[in-house]
Amino acid sequence: MHEQQELTRRQALLLTAGAGLLPAAAATAATTTAVPSGVPTLHLAYEAVVTLSADVVHGRTPYGERTRAPITGGWFRGPRIAGKIVPGGADWQLVRTDGYLMVDAGYFMEEEDGTQIHVRNRGLWHSPTNDWPADYALSTPEFEAPIGKHDWLNKHVFVGTIGPGPEGVSAVTLRIWQVLMPAR
């Protein structure tokens, strides 16, 4: 004996609309998820200074000029998180033919409690003079944190700004913002 499967309300509405028994607009309206009104807001997650050693030039590729900036350390600090940048990562850079620099950094942050957090930060940087100040310098970091105290990093979208490091130091300053949904 076969058990009869129960149709969800959405499946029934779609089947009914497909058979011409219900106007398609009614089925669409019934299955559309409400989008929150309002504009997402930004909340400062942390500020970081990431130190770098001299660029390693890899040369011209079909995509542009490729370089790598080894990450040598640094620090980060915010309302919920603080610690150091672990040496050993790198910022892979590609200067496109239009003069824009694509960045793709991979490294670890070590929180003060010892938690290791993997970061992949991709972005786009441009300056008409190829130096600071940049007229466009934004990134989209992604995090992989162990489940627990810092798991909130895994559950949100973040955007960042890229600025010059402290004077006399080969570094960049990152300000990372957590994107929050509008209140319902």
N, C-alpha and C positions, 0 to 999 in steps of 0.2 A: 504494500500500500504506500503511495506517495503522499508526503505531507504537502498541503497546499501552501505556497509561498504568499506572504502578505505583501502587497504593493505599498510602497510609501506614498504619501499624499503627492509628492512631487512627481513620482513615476506615473501615477494615475492621471495627473493633470496633463503631463506630456503626452501620454498615450491617447487621452481624450482629444487633445488639440490636434494630434497627428491624424486622427480618424475623422476630423472635421466636425466633431460633436461640440467643441468648445472653441471660441475664437482664440487664435494664436496669441493675441495681445493679453488675454486673460491668463493663459498658461505662463507667458513670459513674466507677467507681473507677479504671479504666484510663486515663481521660482527664483526671482531676483533677490539677492541678498542686499540688505540695506547698507549703504555706504555711510559711515559717520560724517556728519557735516562738520564744517570748520577746518582749520588748518593745523597740521601737526606742529608741535612745538619742540624746541631744542633745550636740552638740559646738559650742562657741562659734566662730562664723565671724568675727564682728567686732562691735565696739561703734561706734556713730556718734552724733555730735551734729549734727543738721540744723537750721540756722538759718532762721527764717521772718520775713517782714514781716507787717504787720497784715492781718487777714482782709478779704477783699473779699466783701461780702454780695451775693448774687445774688437772694435772696428766696425766698418760699414757692413750692413746686412741688407737683404732685400726690403726690410721694413724700416731701415734708418740706421743711425749711428748708435751702437750698443756700448754701454759702460756699466760698471758695477761699483757701488760704493760700500765697502765693508763696514758693518756696524760694530763699533768698539765698546759701546756701553751707553750710559746715560741714566736718567731717572724719570719717574712719572708720579703725579700726585693729583688726587681729586677728592671729592666729598666721601666716596665709598671705597677708594682704592689708592694704594701708594706702594712704591717700591723702586726697583732698579731694572734697567734694560740689560739683558744678558748679552755679553759680547758673543760674536760668532754669526750673527745674521748678516743679511746683505740687502741693499736697495738696488735692484736691477733697473736700469734706466735706459730708455730708448728715445732718442731725439728723432721725431718724425720729420718728413720732408717739409711740413708746414711750420716747423720750428717749435712745435709743442713737445714737451717732455712727458712721456708716460713713465710713471714710477710703479714699481711692484716690489714692495719690501716684505721680507719674511724674517721674523725673529721671535724671541721669547721675552716676556716680561716676568720678573719674579716679584710677587707681592711680598710685603713685609712679613706675612705669616708663612712664607716659603712656597706658596702655591705658584706653580709654573703655568703661564698663560701664553698660548700660541697666538701670534698676531700675523695676519696677512693684510697689508695696507696698500691698496692700489689707488692711484690718483693721476691727476693731470696738472701740469705746471707750465706756465708761460710767462715770459718777460720779453719785451721788445729789445732789451739790452742784454739778454741772457744773464742777468744778475738781479739782485734784489733792488727795488721792490718788484714783486711779480704782479702782473695784472690778473692772473688766474692761478690759484694754488689750492686745490681741493682734493680730498681723498675719501675713500669709503673703506674703513677698516672692518675686518671680520675677525671674530675671536673664537678660540676653542679653549674653554676653561673647564676644569674638572667640575662635576656636579657637586653642588654645595654652596658655600658662602658667595662665590663669585660667578655662579651659574647665570645670573642676570645678564652677563656679557653675551651669553649664547642666545639670548631670547629677544634681542632688539637689533634694530638697524642703527648704524652710527655713520656720521659724516665728520670729516675733519678738515681743519685748515693747516696749511704748511707755511711756516715762516722761517726767517733766518734764526740761527742759533745765537747764543751770547757772543758779543764781539770778541774776536781773537780765538774763538773755538770753532773747529770744523764740526758743525752740528746743524740740525734743524730743530725748530720748535713746533710741536704738534699740539693743537687744541682739538680734542675729540668730544663730539657732541652726540648724546643719545637722542634719537628721534622718538618722541612720544606721541601717541594717538590723541586726537582731540577728545575732550570729555564728552560723554554721551548724555 
